[in-house]
């Protein structure tokens, strides 16, 4: 391996990290903007070796949100392998989900995040009407 290849690979990696930071900053600013009008939970999804680490956090209690999220996981065919949930003064969910072995299509972190965000949106619209 020559030095040029190492430098090129490092440059590409740094560029990817910069893009990731930029996306996270956009997510944060979008969340802060929406928090001013209607506080929705923050969502992060990370890819693990076999599955995903899903974090959902809201500073306020969210009655009924857990059910919506679990239904979204079920629709995706995501098996929850481990989960920690707190629903008292705030809402916090940390779950490790693995893909169902029988599923023909593979899902990625972005698909999981979109499904979680859609479940939150559906839950939010349902609670606004009450």
Secondary structure, DSSP 8 states (H G I E B T S, - for coil): --HHHHHHHHHHHHHHHHHHHHHHHHHHHHHHHHHHHS---EEEEEEETTEEEEEEEESS--TTHHHHHHHHHHHHTEEEEEEEEE-SSSEEEEEEEEE-TT-SS---HHHHHHHHHHHHHHHHHHHHT-
